[in-house]
Amino acid sequence: MTDGAAIVLLTKRSVAKSLNLPILAKFKAYTVVGVPPEIMGIGPAFAIPRVLEKTGLTLKDISIFEINEAFAS
């Protein structure tokens, strides 16, 4: 059994700086992909390459991926 909670605060960089909040990450882009519903869990395998292409980034540019849909939001 597990129990947990999380929060994410997104704001403009200027607001974070004015409130002396630490800037821990930068939101660059997102994408939406569709995969067959009977094959649960493969969405990230299609979404990650697409968003990397969209941003011009590579896997080496990413520190961490959170791909467990239960915790991703």
Secondary structure, DSSP 8 states (H G I E B T S, - for coil): ------------HHHHHHTT----------------TTSTT-HHHHHHHHHHHHHT--GGG-S-----HHHH-
